[in-house]
Amino acid sequence: MAKTSPGQFVKQVRQEVAKVTWPSRKETSISTMMVFVMVVIAAVFFLLVDQVFAWIVKLLFGLGG
C-alpha cells in the first residue's frame, strides 16, 4: 500500500467532506426529538417489564412485603 503524505491526506479528506450532504437544522432537531421520545418510550417499557418481573418473583418466592 502506497504511503500518502499528510498534505495529500488532508486534500483527500476535504474532497470527501465536500461530497457529504449535511442535514438541515430542522432535520437535525426533528431527529433529536425522535431519539429523545424513543428513549423515554424504551425507559417506560423496561420499567414496566421490570415491575412485572419483580411482582412475579415476589409471588413465586414470597419475598418482600
All heavy atoms as a GROMACS GRO file, in nm:
protein
  510
    1MET      N    1   0.085  -0.117   0.000
    1MET     CA    2   0.000   0.000   0.000
    1MET      C    3   0.089   0.123   0.000
    1MET      O    4   0.183   0.133   0.078
    1MET     CB    5  -0.090  -0.001   0.124
    1MET     CG    6  -0.171   0.124   0.129
    1MET     SD    7  -0.323   0.132   0.222
    1MET     CE    8  -0.312   0.056   0.372
    2ALA      N    9   0.060   0.215  -0.089
    2ALA     CA   10   0.141   0.336  -0.101
    2ALA      C   11   0.112   0.430   0.015
    2ALA      O   12  -0.002   0.443   0.057
    2ALA     CB   13   0.111   0.405  -0.234
    3LYS      N   14   0.218   0.492   0.064
    3LYS     CA   15   0.200   0.586   0.174
    3LYS      C   16   0.156   0.720   0.117
    3LYS      O   17   0.202   0.764   0.013
    3LYS     CB   18   0.330   0.601   0.251
    3LYS     CG   19   0.368   0.474   0.323
    3LYS     CD   20   0.469   0.502   0.430
    3LYS     CE   21   0.494   0.373   0.506
    3LYS     NZ   22   0.564   0.392   0.628
    4THR      N   23   0.068   0.785   0.190
    4THR     CA   24   0.016   0.915   0.149
    4THR      C   25   0.077   1.021   0.239
    4THR      O   26   0.082   1.004   0.360
    4THR     CB   27  -0.138   0.918   0.164
    4THR    OG1   28  -0.193   0.808   0.091
    4THR    CG2   29  -0.197   1.047   0.113
    5SER      N   30   0.119   1.130   0.180
    5SER     CA   31   0.176   1.238   0.260
    5SER      C   32   0.064   1.305   0.338
    5SER      O   33  -0.053   1.300   0.298
    5SER     CB   34   0.244   1.340   0.169
    5SER     OG   35   0.147   1.412   0.094
    6PRO      N   36   0.097   1.369   0.451
    6PRO     CA   37  -0.007   1.438   0.530
    6PRO      C   38  -0.083   1.542   0.448
    6PRO      O   39  -0.205   1.555   0.462
    6PRO     CB   40   0.072   1.503   0.643
    6PRO     CG   41   0.194   1.419   0.658
    6PRO     CD   42   0.226   1.372   0.518
    7GLY      N   43  -0.014   1.615   0.361
    7GLY     CA   44  -0.081   1.715   0.278
    7GLY      C   45  -0.181   1.651   0.182
    7GLY      O   46  -0.292   1.701   0.164
    8GLN      N   47  -0.140   1.541   0.120
    8GLN     CA   48  -0.229   1.470   0.028
    8GLN      C   49  -0.349   1.412   0.104
    8GLN      O   50  -0.462   1.415   0.054
    8GLN     CB   51  -0.152   1.358  -0.043
    8GLN     CG   52  -0.230   1.285  -0.149
    8GLN     CD   53  -0.264   1.373  -0.269
    8GLN    OE1   54  -0.198   1.473  -0.295
    8GLN    NE2   55  -0.368   1.338  -0.340
    9PHE      N   56  -0.324   1.363   0.223
    9PHE     CA   57  -0.432   1.308   0.306
    9PHE      C   58  -0.536   1.416   0.337
    9PHE      O   59  -0.656   1.393   0.322
    9PHE     CB   60  -0.375   1.250   0.435
    9PHE     CG   61  -0.481   1.203   0.532
    9PHE    CD1   62  -0.549   1.085   0.509
    9PHE    CD2   63  -0.512   1.279   0.644
    9PHE    CE1   64  -0.648   1.042   0.597
    9PHE    CE2   65  -0.610   1.237   0.732
    9PHE     CZ   66  -0.678   1.118   0.709
   10VAL      N   67  -0.490   1.534   0.380
   10VAL     CA   68  -0.581   1.644   0.411
   10VAL      C   69  -0.661   1.683   0.287
   10VAL      O   70  -0.782   1.708   0.294
   10VAL     CB   71  -0.504   1.764   0.470
   10VAL    CG1   72  -0.593   1.887   0.481
   10VAL    CG2   73  -0.444   1.729   0.605
   11LYS      N   74  -0.597   1.685   0.173
   11LYS     CA   75  -0.665   1.720   0.048
   11LYS      C   76  -0.775   1.618   0.017
   11LYS      O   77  -0.887   1.656  -0.020
   11LYS     CB   78  -0.564   1.725  -0.067
   11LYS     CG   79  -0.624   1.764  -0.200
   11LYS     CD   80  -0.519   1.767  -0.309
   11LYS     CE   81  -0.581   1.798  -0.444
   11LYS     NZ   82  -0.486   1.789  -0.553
   12GLN      N   83  -0.745   1.490   0.035
   12GLN     CA   84  -0.844   1.386   0.010
   12GLN      C   85  -0.961   1.395   0.108
   12GLN      O   86  -1.077   1.376   0.070
   12GLN     CB   87  -0.779   1.249   0.018
   12GLN     CG   88  -0.683   1.220  -0.095
   12GLN     CD   89  -0.608   1.089  -0.076
   12GLN    OE1   90  -0.621   1.022   0.026
   12GLN    NE2   91  -0.527   1.052  -0.175
   13VAL      N   92  -0.929   1.425   0.233
   13VAL     CA   93  -1.034   1.438   0.333
   13VAL      C   94  -1.127   1.554   0.298
   13VAL      O   95  -1.249   1.541   0.303
   13VAL     CB   96  -0.974   1.457   0.475
   13VAL    CG1   97  -1.082   1.499   0.574
   13VAL    CG2   98  -0.907   1.329   0.521
   14ARG      N   99  -1.072   1.666   0.258
   14ARG     CA  100  -1.155   1.781   0.219
   14ARG      C  101  -1.243   1.748   0.099
   14ARG      O  102  -1.358   1.791   0.092
   14ARG     CB  103  -1.067   1.902   0.189
   14ARG     CG  104  -1.009   1.963   0.313
   14ARG     CD  105  -0.929   2.087   0.280
   14ARG     NE  106  -0.863   2.135   0.400
   14ARG     CZ  107  -0.843   2.262   0.426
   14ARG    NH1  108  -0.881   2.354   0.340
   14ARG    NH2  109  -0.784   2.298   0.537
   15GLN      N  110  -1.189   1.672   0.003
   15GLN     CA  111  -1.269   1.633  -0.113
   15GLN      C  112  -1.386   1.545  -0.072
   15GLN      O  113  -1.497   1.560  -0.122
   15GLN     CB  114  -1.182   1.560  -0.215
   15GLN     CG  115  -1.084   1.648  -0.288
   15GLN     CD  116  -0.987   1.568  -0.376
   15GLN    OE1  117  -0.973   1.448  -0.360
   15GLN    NE2  118  -0.919   1.638  -0.467
   16GLU      N  119  -1.360   1.454   0.020
   16GLU     CA  120  -1.468   1.364   0.065
   16GLU      C  121  -1.572   1.440   0.148
   16GLU      O  122  -1.692   1.416   0.134
   16GLU     CB  123  -1.410   1.248   0.147
   16GLU     CG  124  -1.332   1.149   0.066
   16GLU     CD  125  -1.416   1.083  -0.044
   16GLU    OE1  126  -1.531   1.045  -0.018
   16GLU    OE2  127  -1.364   1.071  -0.156
   17VAL      N  128  -1.528   1.532   0.233
   17VAL     CA  129  -1.622   1.609   0.315
   17VAL      C  130  -1.711   1.696   0.226
   17VAL      O  131  -1.829   1.716   0.255
   17VAL     CB  132  -1.546   1.695   0.420
   17VAL    CG1  133  -1.639   1.795   0.487
   17VAL    CG2  134  -1.483   1.605   0.525
   18ALA      N  135  -1.657   1.744   0.116
   18ALA     CA  136  -1.736   1.827   0.024
   18ALA      C  137  -1.848   1.746  -0.041
   18ALA      O  138  -1.948   1.803  -0.083
   18ALA     CB  139  -1.645   1.886  -0.083
   19LYS      N  140  -1.836   1.615  -0.048
   19LYS     CA  141  -1.937   1.529  -0.108
   19LYS      C  142  -2.054   1.499  -0.013
   19LYS      O  143  -2.158   1.451  -0.057
   19LYS     CB  144  -1.876   1.395  -0.151
   19LYS     CG  145  -1.772   1.408  -0.260
   19LYS     CD  146  -1.713   1.271  -0.289
   19LYS     CE  147  -1.598   1.279  -0.388
   19LYS     NZ  148  -1.538   1.147  -0.411
   20VAL      N  149  -2.035   1.526   0.115
   20VAL     CA  150  -2.135   1.491   0.215
   20VAL      C  151  -2.256   1.584   0.203
   20VAL      O  152  -2.241   1.705   0.188
   20VAL     CB  153  -2.075   1.501   0.358
   20VAL    CG1  154  -2.182   1.478   0.464
   20VAL    CG2  155  -1.961   1.402   0.375
   21THR      N  156  -2.375   1.526   0.212
   21THR     CA  157  -2.497   1.604   0.217
   21THR      C  158  -2.534   1.619   0.363
   21THR      O  159  -2.579   1.524   0.427
   21THR     CB  160  -2.612   1.533   0.141
   21THR    OG1  161  -2.570   1.509   0.008
   21THR    CG2  162  -2.737   1.617   0.142
   22TRP      N  163  -2.514   1.738   0.417
   22TRP     CA  164  -2.538   1.761   0.558
   22TRP      C  165  -2.686   1.789   0.583
   22TRP      O  166  -2.751   1.855   0.503
   22TRP     CB  167  -2.454   1.880   0.607
   22TRP     CG  168  -2.307   1.855   0.593
   22TRP    CD1  169  -2.226   1.900   0.495
   22TRP    CD2  170  -2.226   1.774   0.679
   22TRP    NE1  171  -2.098   1.854   0.514
   22TRP    CE2  172  -2.095   1.777   0.626
   22TRP    CE3  173  -2.250   1.700   0.793
   22TRP    CZ2  174  -1.990   1.708   0.685
   22TRP    CZ3  175  -2.145   1.632   0.852
   22TRP    CH2  176  -2.018   1.636   0.798
   23PRO      N  177  -2.741   1.739   0.695
   23PRO     CA  178  -2.882   1.764   0.724
   23PRO      C  179  -2.904   1.911   0.764
   23PRO      O  180  -2.814   1.976   0.817
   23PRO     CB  181  -2.911   1.671   0.842
   23PRO     CG  182  -2.779   1.648   0.906
   23PRO     CD  183  -2.677   1.654   0.796
   24SER      N  184  -3.025   1.957   0.739
   24SER     CA  185  -3.058   2.094   0.777
   24SER      C  186  -3.078   2.101   0.929
   24SER      O  187  -3.089   1.998   0.997
   24SER     CB  188  -3.185   2.140   0.707
   24SER     OG  189  -3.296   2.066   0.755
   25ARG      N  190  -3.086   2.222   0.980
   25ARG     CA  191  -3.109   2.240   1.123
   25ARG      C  192  -3.242   2.178   1.163
   25ARG      O  193  -3.255   2.116   1.269
   25ARG     CB  194  -3.104   2.389   1.158
   25ARG     CG  195  -3.119   2.417   1.306
   25ARG     CD  196  -3.104   2.564   1.337
   25ARG     NE  197  -2.973   2.616   1.307
   25ARG     CZ  198  -2.870   2.614   1.392
   25ARG    NH1  199  -2.885   2.561   1.512
   25ARG    NH2  200  -2.753   2.664   1.357
   26LYS      N  201  -3.344   2.194   1.078
   26LYS     CA  202  -3.476   2.139   1.108
   26LYS      C  203  -3.471   1.986   1.112
   26LYS      O  204  -3.528   1.924   1.203
   26LYS     CB  205  -3.576   2.185   1.002
   26LYS     CG  206  -3.718   2.138   1.028
   26LYS     CD  207  -3.814   2.191   0.924
   26LYS     CE  208  -3.955   2.139   0.951
   26LYS     NZ  209  -4.050   2.182   0.851
   27GLU      N  210  -3.405   1.924   1.013
   27GLU     CA  211  -3.393   1.778   1.012
   27GLU      C  212  -3.320   1.728   1.136
   27GLU      O  213  -3.359   1.627   1.195
   27GLU     CB  214  -3.318   1.733   0.887
   27GLU     CG  215  -3.394   1.749   0.758
   27GLU     CD  216  -3.310   1.722   0.635
   27GLU    OE1  217  -3.187   1.745   0.638
   27GLU    OE2  218  -3.368   1.677   0.536
   28THR      N  219  -3.216   1.799   1.176
   28THR     CA  220  -3.139   1.759   1.293
   28THR      C  221  -3.223   1.769   1.420
   28THR      O  222  -3.221   1.679   1.504
   28THR     CB  223  -3.012   1.846   1.307
   28THR    OG1  224  -2.937   1.834   1.186
   28THR    CG2  225  -2.927   1.803   1.424
   29SER      N  226  -3.299   1.878   1.434
   29SER     CA  227  -3.380   1.895   1.554
   29SER      C  228  -3.492   1.792   1.560
   29SER      O  229  -3.522   1.737   1.667
   29SER     CB  230  -3.435   2.037   1.565
   29SER     OG  231  -3.518   2.065   1.455
   30ILE      N  232  -3.553   1.761   1.445
   30ILE     CA  233  -3.658   1.658   1.443
   30ILE      C  234  -3.600   1.522   1.480
   30ILE      O  235  -3.659   1.448   1.560
   30ILE     CB  236  -3.726   1.654   1.304
   30ILE    CG1  237  -3.811   1.780   1.284
   30ILE    CG2  238  -3.812   1.528   1.289
   30ILE    CD1  239  -3.867   1.795   1.144
   31SER      N  240  -3.485   1.489   1.425
   31SER     CA  241  -3.421   1.361   1.457
   31SER      C  242  -3.385   1.353   1.604
   31SER      O  243  -3.402   1.248   1.668
   31SER     CB  244  -3.296   1.341   1.372
   31SER     OG  245  -3.330   1.333   1.236
   32THR      N  246  -3.337   1.463   1.659
   32THR     CA  247  -3.301   1.466   1.801
   32THR      C  248  -3.423   1.443   1.888
   32THR      O  249  -3.419   1.365   1.984
   32THR     CB  250  -3.235   1.601   1.836
   32THR    OG1  251  -3.119   1.619   1.754
   32THR    CG2  252  -3.196   1.607   1.982
   33MET      N  253  -3.533   1.509   1.854
   33MET     CA  254  -3.656   1.490   1.932
   33MET      C  255  -3.708   1.348   1.920
   33MET      O  256  -3.757   1.290   2.019
   33MET     CB  257  -3.763   1.590   1.886
   33MET     CG  258  -3.736   1.734   1.926
   33MET     SD  259  -3.695   1.756   2.101
   33MET     CE  260  -3.844   1.695   2.178
   34MET      N  261  -3.696   1.288   1.802
   34MET     CA  262  -3.739   1.150   1.785
   34MET      C  263  -3.656   1.056   1.873
   34MET      O  264  -3.710   0.962   1.932
   34MET     CB  265  -3.728   1.108   1.638
   34MET     CG  266  -3.832   1.173   1.550
   34MET     SD  267  -3.810   1.146   1.374
   34MET     CE  268  -3.803   0.969   1.362
   35VAL      N  269  -3.527   1.082   1.882
   35VAL     CA  270  -3.440   1.000   1.968
   35VAL      C  271  -3.483   1.013   2.114
   35VAL      O  272  -3.496   0.913   2.186
   35VAL     CB  273  -3.292   1.039   1.950
   35VAL    CG1  274  -3.206   0.976   2.058
   35VAL    CG2  275  -3.243   0.998   1.812
   36PHE      N  276  -3.507   1.137   2.160
   36PHE     CA  277  -3.550   1.156   2.298
   36PHE      C  278  -3.683   1.086   2.327
   36PHE      O  279  -3.700   1.023   2.431
   36PHE     CB  280  -3.560   1.306   2.332
   36PHE     CG  281  -3.428   1.371   2.359
   36PHE    CD1  282  -3.394   1.487   2.292
   36PHE    CD2  283  -3.337   1.317   2.448
   36PHE    CE1  284  -3.271   1.548   2.316
   36PHE    CE2  285  -3.215   1.377   2.473
   36PHE     CZ  286  -3.183   1.494   2.406
   37VAL      N  287  -3.777   1.095   2.234
   37VAL     CA  288  -3.907   1.029   2.252
   37VAL      C  289  -3.888   0.878   2.260
   37VAL      O  290  -3.946   0.811   2.348
   37VAL     CB  291  -4.004   1.068   2.139
   37VAL    CG1  292  -4.126   0.978   2.138
   37VAL    CG2  293  -4.043   1.214   2.151
   38MET      N  294  -3.806   0.822   2.173
   38MET     CA  295  -3.784   0.677   2.175
   38MET      C  296  -3.713   0.633   2.303
   38MET      O  297  -3.741   0.525   2.356
   38MET     CB  298  -3.704   0.634   2.052
   38MET     CG  299  -3.780   0.647   1.922
   38MET     SD  300  -3.939   0.563   1.922
   38MET     CE  301  -3.890   0.394   1.941
   39VAL      N  302  -3.623   0.716   2.354
   39VAL     CA  303  -3.555   0.682   2.479
   39VAL      C  304  -3.656   0.679   2.594
   39VAL      O  305  -3.652   0.588   2.678
   39VAL     CB  306  -3.440   0.783   2.508
   39VAL    CG1  307  -3.393   0.773   2.651
   39VAL    CG2  308  -3.325   0.760   2.412
   40VAL      N  309  -3.746   0.777   2.598
   40VAL     CA  310  -3.848   0.780   2.704
   40VAL      C  311  -3.940   0.658   2.692
   40VAL      O  312  -3.971   0.592   2.793
   40VAL     CB  313  -3.928   0.912   2.698
   40VAL    CG1  314  -4.051   0.905   2.787
   40VAL    CG2  315  -3.839   1.029   2.736
   41ILE      N  316  -3.983   0.626   2.569
   41ILE     CA  317  -4.069   0.509   2.549
   41ILE      C  318  -3.998   0.382   2.594
   41ILE      O  319  -4.056   0.297   2.664
   41ILE     CB  320  -4.114   0.500   2.402
   41ILE    CG1  321  -4.212   0.612   2.370
   41ILE    CG2  322  -4.176   0.363   2.372
   41ILE    CD1  323  -4.245   0.626   2.223
   42ALA      N  324  -3.872   0.366   2.557
   42ALA     CA  325  -3.795   0.248   2.597
   42ALA      C  326  -3.778   0.242   2.748
   42ALA      O  327  -3.792   0.135   2.809
   42ALA     CB  328  -3.658   0.247   2.528
   43ALA      N  329  -3.752   0.356   2.811
   43ALA     CA  330  -3.734   0.359   2.957
   43ALA      C  331  -3.863   0.318   3.027
   43ALA      O  332  -3.861   0.238   3.123
   43ALA     CB  333  -3.691   0.498   3.002
   44VAL      N  334  -3.976   0.369   2.982
   44VAL     CA  335  -4.105   0.333   3.044
   44VAL      C  336  -4.134   0.185   3.022
   44VAL      O  337  -4.177   0.114   3.114
   44VAL     CB  338  -4.218   0.422   2.988
   44VAL    CG1  339  -4.355   0.371   3.031
   44VAL    CG2  340  -4.199   0.567   3.031
   45PHE      N  341  -4.108   0.137   2.901
   45PHE     CA  342  -4.130  -0.004   2.871
   45PHE      C  343  -4.048  -0.094   2.965
   45PHE      O  344  -4.101  -0.187   3.026
   45PHE     CB  345  -4.094  -0.035   2.725
   45PHE     CG  346  -4.094  -0.182   2.693
   45PHE    CD1  347  -4.212  -0.250   2.675
   45PHE    CD2  348  -3.973  -0.250   2.682
   45PHE    CE1  349  -4.211  -0.387   2.646
   45PHE    CE2  350  -3.972  -0.385   2.653
   45PHE     CZ  351  -4.091  -0.454   2.635
   46PHE      N  352  -3.918  -0.066   2.978
   46PHE     CA  353  -3.834  -0.150   3.062
   46PHE      C  354  -3.867  -0.135   3.210
   46PHE      O  355  -3.854  -0.230   3.287
   46PHE     CB  356  -3.686  -0.124   3.035
   46PHE     CG  357  -3.641  -0.182   2.903
   46PHE    CD1  358  -3.600  -0.100   2.800
   46PHE    CD2  359  -3.642  -0.318   2.882
   46PHE    CE1  360  -3.561  -0.153   2.678
   46PHE    CE2  361  -3.604  -0.374   2.760
   46PHE     CZ  362  -3.563  -0.290   2.658
   47LEU      N  363  -3.913  -0.017   3.251
   47LEU     CA  364  -3.959  -0.001   3.389
   47LEU      C  365  -4.080  -0.091   3.415
   47LEU      O  366  -4.085  -0.161   3.517
   47LEU     CB  367  -3.997   0.146   3.415
   47LEU     CG  368  -4.062   0.173   3.551
   47LEU    CD1  369  -3.961   0.153   3.663
   47LEU    CD2  370  -4.122   0.311   3.554
   48LEU      N  371  -4.174  -0.091   3.322
   48LEU     CA  372  -4.294  -0.175   3.339
   48LEU      C  373  -4.258  -0.323   3.337
   48LEU      O  374  -4.308  -0.400   3.420
   48LEU     CB  375  -4.396  -0.143   3.230
   48LEU     CG  376  -4.459  -0.004   3.238
   48LEU    CD1  377  -4.548   0.020   3.117
   48LEU    CD2  378  -4.535   0.012   3.367
   49VAL      N  379  -4.171  -0.364   3.246
   49VAL     CA  380  -4.130  -0.505   3.241
   49VAL      C  381  -4.059  -0.544   3.371
   49VAL      O  382  -4.085  -0.652   3.426
   49VAL     CB  383  -4.038  -0.530   3.119
   49VAL    CG1  384  -3.972  -0.667   3.125
   49VAL    CG2  385  -4.119  -0.517   2.990
   50ASP      N  386  -3.974  -0.457   3.422
   50ASP     CA  387  -3.904  -0.484   3.547
   50ASP      C  388  -4.003  -0.497   3.662
   50ASP      O  389  -3.988  -0.586   3.747
   50ASP     CB  390  -3.804  -0.372   3.575
   50ASP     CG  391  -3.723  -0.401   3.700
   50ASP    OD1  392  -3.658  -0.506   3.706
   50ASP    OD2  393  -3.726  -0.315   3.792
   51GLN      N  394  -4.104  -0.412   3.665
   51GLN     CA  395  -4.205  -0.419   3.772
   51GLN      C  396  -4.284  -0.549   3.764
   51GLN      O  397  -4.313  -0.611   3.867
   51GLN     CB  398  -4.299  -0.299   3.765
   51GLN     CG  399  -4.233  -0.167   3.795
   51GLN     CD  400  -4.171  -0.162   3.933
   51GLN    OE1  401  -4.234  -0.200   4.032
   51GLN    NE2  402  -4.048  -0.117   3.940
   52VAL      N  403  -4.318  -0.592   3.644
   52VAL     CA  404  -4.390  -0.718   3.627
   52VAL      C  405  -4.304  -0.835   3.673
   52VAL      O  406  -4.352  -0.924   3.746
   52VAL     CB  407  -4.435  -0.737   3.479
   52VAL    CG1  408  -4.484  -0.879   3.454
   52VAL    CG2  409  -4.542  -0.634   3.444
   53PHE      N  410  -4.178  -0.837   3.633
   53PHE     CA  411  -4.088  -0.946   3.676
   53PHE      C  412  -4.071  -0.945   3.828
   53PHE      O  413  -4.068  -1.050   3.891
   53PHE     CB  414  -3.953  -0.936   3.607
   53PHE     CG  415  -3.954  -0.984   3.464
   53PHE    CD1  416  -3.861  -0.935   3.374
   53PHE    CD2  417  -4.044  -1.078   3.419
   53PHE    CE1  418  -3.860  -0.978   3.242
   53PHE    CE2  419  -4.046  -1.121   3.287
   53PHE     CZ  420  -3.953  -1.071   3.199
   54ALA      N  421  -4.058  -0.828   3.888
   54ALA     CA  422  -4.043  -0.819   4.033
   54ALA      C  423  -4.168  -0.873   4.101
   54ALA      O  424  -4.159  -0.945   4.202
   54ALA     CB  425  -4.018  -0.674   4.074
   55TRP      N  426  -4.286  -0.839   4.047
   55TRP     CA  427  -4.411  -0.888   4.104
   55TRP      C  428  -4.418  -1.040   4.095
   55TRP      O  429  -4.459  -1.108   4.190
   55TRP     CB  430  -4.528  -0.823   4.031
   55TRP     CG  431  -4.662  -0.869   4.081
   55TRP    CD1  432  -4.726  -0.834   4.195
   55TRP    CD2  433  -4.746  -0.965   4.016
   55TRP    NE1  434  -4.845  -0.899   4.205
   55TRP    CE2  435  -4.860  -0.981   4.097
   55TRP    CE3  436  -4.737  -1.038   3.897
   55TRP    CZ2  437  -4.963  -1.068   4.063
   55TRP    CZ3  438  -4.840  -1.124   3.863
   55TRP    CH2  439  -4.951  -1.138   3.946
   56ILE      N  440  -4.377  -1.097   3.980
   56ILE     CA  441  -4.380  -1.243   3.961
   56ILE      C  442  -4.285  -1.311   4.059
   56ILE      O  443  -4.319  -1.413   4.121
   56ILE     CB  444  -4.345  -1.279   3.816
   56ILE    CG1  445  -4.458  -1.235   3.723
   56ILE    CG2  446  -4.318  -1.429   3.801
   56ILE    CD1  447  -4.426  -1.247   3.575
   57VAL      N  448  -4.166  -1.256   4.078
   57VAL     CA  449  -4.069  -1.315   4.172
   57VAL      C  450  -4.124  -1.311   4.313
   57VAL      O  451  -4.115  -1.409   4.388
   57VAL     CB  452  -3.932  -1.243   4.162
   57VAL    CG1  453  -3.842  -1.282   4.278
   57VAL    CG2  454  -3.866  -1.273   4.029
   58LYS      N  455  -4.183  -1.199   4.352
   58LYS     CA  456  -4.242  -1.190   4.486
   58LYS      C  457  -4.354  -1.291   4.503
   58LYS      O  458  -4.369  -1.353   4.608
   58LYS     CB  459  -4.295  -1.048   4.512
   58LYS     CG  460  -4.188  -0.947   4.535
   58LYS     CD  461  -4.249  -0.810   4.557
   58LYS     CE  462  -4.142  -0.703   4.568
   58LYS     NZ  463  -4.198  -0.568   4.582
   59LEU      N  464  -4.435  -1.309   4.400
   59LEU     CA  465  -4.546  -1.404   4.404
   59LEU      C  466  -4.495  -1.546   4.418
   59LEU      O  467  -4.547  -1.624   4.497
   59LEU     CB  468  -4.630  -1.388   4.277
   59LEU     CG  469  -4.761  -1.464   4.271
   59LEU    CD1  470  -4.858  -1.410   4.375
   59LEU    CD2  471  -4.821  -1.456   4.133
   60LEU      N  472  -4.393  -1.581   4.340
   60LEU     CA  473  -4.342  -1.717   4.339
   60LEU      C  474  -4.264  -1.752   4.467
   60LEU      O  475  -4.277  -1.862   4.520
   60LEU     CB  476  -4.252  -1.741   4.218
   60LEU     CG  477  -4.322  -1.746   4.083
   60LEU    CD1  478  -4.219  -1.756   3.970
   60LEU    CD2  479  -4.417  -1.864   4.077
   61PHE      N  480  -4.182  -1.660   4.514
   61PHE     CA  481  -4.092  -1.691   4.625
   61PHE      C  482  -4.136  -1.630   4.757
   61PHE      O  483  -4.073  -1.652   4.859
   61PHE     CB  484  -3.949  -1.645   4.593
   61PHE     CG  485  -3.890  -1.718   4.475
   61PHE    CD1  486  -3.864  -1.651   4.357
   61PHE    CD2  487  -3.861  -1.853   4.483
   61PHE    CE1  488  -3.811  -1.717   4.248
   61PHE    CE2  489  -3.807  -1.920   4.375
   61PHE     CZ  490  -3.782  -1.853   4.257
   62GLY      N  491  -4.242  -1.554   4.757
   62GLY     CA  492  -4.290  -1.493   4.880
   62GLY      C  493  -4.193  -1.394   4.940
   62GLY      O  494  -4.188  -1.376   5.061
   63LEU      N  495  -4.110  -1.331   4.853
   63LEU     CA  496  -4.011  -1.235   4.902
   63LEU      C  497  -4.075  -1.098   4.912
   63LEU      O  498  -4.170  -1.065   4.841
   63LEU     CB  499  -3.891  -1.230   4.808
   63LEU     CG  500  -3.814  -1.360   4.788
   63LEU    CD1  501  -3.709  -1.344   4.682
   63LEU    CD2  502  -3.752  -1.403   4.919
   64GLY      N  503  -4.021  -1.017   4.995
   64GLY     CA  504  -4.069  -0.879   5.006
   64GLY      C  505  -4.198  -0.873   5.086
   64GLY      O  506  -4.248  -0.971   5.140
   65GLY      N  507  -4.253  -0.754   5.091
   65GLY     CA  508  -4.369  -0.738   5.175
   65GLY      C  509  -4.493  -0.717   5.106
   65GLY      O  510  -4.561  -0.695   5.032
   0.00000   0.00000   0.00000
